[in-house]
Every structure is written in C-alpha cells, then in structure tokens.
Amino acid sequence: MCRLRSKAIQYKRRSDSGEESGKFGLALSESSGFSMIEMAIVLLVIAVLAAFAVPAVLNYMRLYRLGIAAQNISTAVARARYLATTNNGTAAIQIPDSGVQVNILQSTTALGGQPQNAGIVSLPTDILIAPNSPREIDFDGRGTITPFPTSSPVIEVDGAFGYYSTVTVSPTGQVTISPALPKSSS
C-alpha cells in the first residue's frame, strides 16, 4: 500500500510559487470534476442530437409497420394460393370494408363446397387497405386467379402518416410488394 501512495505522490511537484502541479506542470485545483458550463454544453449537444434523431426513428418505425402490413397481406395471398393448389379446390382472400384485416377462405369438395375460414391476418394500428383495392381475390386448383383478370389486382396499403405501399398479385398468383412511397398531394 505504501508503494502505491508513493508513486501517486511522485507525479506531483511544487512549482516556484508553492502550488502543486501535475505531471505536465499544470496547476491542480482543489476540486475535481466538471464545471456547470461544461455540463450545460454537453446537455445542449445531447438535446440537439435528440432533436434530429427522434423524428427519424419515429418515421422509420412507421415505415417499418407499413412494410410489415404489406408483407402480412402478401403472406395471406400466398397462403390462399397454397390452400387452393394443395387441396385442388378454391381459396380466396377477402378484405372487409373496414380494411383492417384480411380473411383467408378455403372451399373444397370435402368441405361441401362451402367457404371455410382458414385464417385472419390483422394489420397494425393506423394501417388500412385502401377502399379502391379489390375486396376479394379467388384462386383455383392450379393457383391462378379465377376468373382470369385482364390486369393484375393491386392492393394498396395506406399508412395514416402520408405513405403507402402496394401488393400486386399477378394472374398466375405471384406476389410483388412495392417499397413505401409518399402519397401524392393531388
């Protein structure tokens, strides 16, 4: 213990005026720590960084939820197509007028031809399916949309924060998701 104390003292010297000085000859003050001005500057820098970071993180989280909603709709379409092809029957997705969920329906001869609920996909809060999107897409036993459409159905997924994404289903059942895009102001 004495050795450690002696080494710590070894770095301190007395200047000509009698003040203790540190290793580089700088005068040591009696109190150590940060001044109030230094603390205020550090807090100001943190506040400025937070002012830029928080809105960016919130926007990222909104866009992430929009992407998750589009992925969930894509998964519902793929599941309906899978059910139609594996059971050689028909399957569909239905979008209620509320636009907050997607119902997966399945019909086979074993079920008496009546549609049975095969799953529900709910969307995150403040995400809706646009009213102009198709409300039902049916698949036959070959996995194609029935009746065969002249163009690919497009399901628009709207966020309440000014962005949207689209889920496009080709007539043969392949699904494509667009990246999030800002809504036009027109």
N, C-alpha and C positions, 0 to 999 in steps of 0.2 A: 504494500500500500504506500509505503514511503517513496518508493521509486516512481510510481505514477505521479505523485504530488510533485516530486522534484522535477520531473520532465515538464509538467504543465507550467511550473514557475520559471523554468529555464527559458521559455519563449518570451517572457515579459522582461522589459528593460526599463530603466528610468532614463528619461531624457534630461537634458541640462536644466530644465525648469523644475524637475522633480516629479513630472507626470509619468504615469505608467504608459508604456506604448506596447503595441502588439508586435507580431513577427515582422511586419514590414515598416515598423517605425510609426504607425498611425496611433494617435492618442485613443485610449479606450475610455468610453463614457462609463459612468457609474451604473446606468441601467441598460439592459439589452432588450431587443425586440423591435417592433415596427412603430413608426410614428403614426398619428392619426391621418396625416396627409397621405402617407404610403398606403394605408388601409383603404382610404377613400378612393384612391386611384385604382387599386386592384378591384374594388367593388364596382366602380364605374366601367372598367373594361369587361367584367363579367356580365354586367347588365346590358352593355352594347352587344356582346356576342349572343346573349339570350334573346335579345330583340330580333336578331336576324335568324336564329336557329329555330325558335319555337314555331313561327308560322310555316317554315319549310317542313318541319317534322309533321305538323298537323296536315298540311297539304299532301305529303307523302302517304300518311295513314288513310286519308280519304281516297286517294287514287288506288291504294292497295285494296281497300274494301270494294271499290268498283271492279277491279280486276278479279277479285275472289268471286264476286257475284257473277261475272261473265263466265268464269271457269265452272262455277256450280251449274249454270244453265247448260253449258257445253257437256258437262258430265251427265245431266238429266237426258239430253238428246241422245248421247251415246248409249246410255242405259236403255232407253226406249228402243233404239235400233237393235241392240243386243237381244232384248227380250223378244222382239219380233222374229229375228233370224234363228234364235235357238229353239223356239217353240213352233216355228213355221206357222205363225199366226199374225196378228196385227198388234201393234202397240202405238202409243201416242203420248205426246206431251200436251197438256192443257194449261193455259195461263188464265187464271180467273181475272175478272175485270179489275180487282184491287191491284193486280200487278206486283204483289209482294211474295209470290211463291209460284212454283211450277209443279203440277201434278203429273205423275207418270202413270199411265193406264195401260193395261195389258188385256188382250182378248185372245182366247184360243178355243178350239172346239172342246177341249177338256173342261173348260170353264163355262160351257154352254153358249159361247159366243158373246156373252155379256162382258163389258169392260170392268175390270177389277183394278182397284188402286194398288199400284206396285211401288209407290214411294212418293214422297213430297220433298221438294227442295225449297227451303225458305231463304230469302235474300236478307242481307244485313240491313240494319236500320238506315234510313234515308236513301235507300237504293230502290228504284222502281223499274218495272218494264214499261216502256212507252206504250201509250194507248194505240198507236198506229202499227204496232207489231202484230204478227199473226197470233191468234188465240189458240190455235191447235195445229199440230203437225203430226200426221199419221205415217207410220211405216208399215210396209207389207213384209211377208216372209222372206223376201230377197234383200231386205234392208234399204229399199228405196222408198222415197216419199210417194204416198198414194193419196189422191190422184197425182200423177206426174206433173209437176209445175212447169210453167214456161220460164220461170226465173227462180233463182234461189231465194227461199224465205230468209228475211233478215230480222232478227230480234234485237231491238235497241234497248240497252240497259242504261238508264239515266241516273245520275247522281244529283242530289239536291244542291250541289255546290258548283254547277256550271260545266261539268264534264260528262261525257257519255262514252260507251263502248258498244260495239256491235258483235253479235254472234250470228254468223252466216252458215246456213245449212244447205249444202249442195243437194241437187235432186237425188244423188246416189247415197246421201247420208253423211258425207264427210263434213266436219265442223271446223270453222275458222273463226278465231277471235281477233278483233282489231284492238290495237292499243287505245288507251284512253285519249280522247280528243276533246278540245273545248267546244262547247255549243256555240253555234253562230248566233249573233245578236239580232238577226233579222226576224 
